Amino acid sequence: MSALLSGVNYRAGPDRWLWSLNPTGEFSVVSIKDVAAIYGRSAPAYSFFWNNFVPKKVGIVSWRVIMERLPTRAALVARNIDIGDPSCPFCGEYDETCDHIFAACHFAQVVWLVIAQWCKIPPIIAFGLKDLLDAHVAVVGSKKKKKVFSAIFQVVIWSIWKMRNEVIFGNEYPNISKVVDESKSMSFLWIKYQLKSLDWTWNEWRNFRIAM
């Protein structure tokens, strides 16, 4: 016992807990993160932008898209779930993967073309999902303007997925106009709610004549 305690410095006063991972001796979650980052943790290949201009349910769909965690038909087949036809419910020409249904499918491409025309920006050329989620970076303007565009794009992704589910489970017919109209209206409501200081009207938003 004496040998074990030979290197211990004694001080007068009551005993107290000390957190050895922090020089101050105080426990903090940050100190755990700092230490954990040292031990073999690598930075993620893609850092998803969580946009608080839209509800979490909208952001979660985009996050699951980029992580390939949506239950697309191709994903279900990969999990050995028998779903029958794995083709895209919009075009029926290719297997339904996240990259296809949101970027490569003709249905999605037309949606993005109409959205770009509405937003008065060049056509959105997307070779994959990251191109869609990063398209706001190329928008010229303030940081707030880029954030508004990011929110719009995430709402479009959410609306496409919602339409996909209506086609599969509600026997709806793929409707580009419905996706576009829903993207416009829901993004208006959600963004305007978060930016309470803005006095945008629905008519200004519908024609995208807004100052940012």
Secondary structure by P-SEA (a helix, b strand, c coil): cccccccccccccbbbbbccccccccccaaaaaaaaaacccccccbbbbbcccccaaaaaaaaaaaacccccaaaaaaaccccccccccccccccccccccccccaaaaaaaaaaaaaacccccccccaaaaaaccccccccaaaaaaaaaaaaaaaaaaaaaaaaaacccccccaaaaaaaaaaaaaaaaaaaaccccccaaaaaaccccc
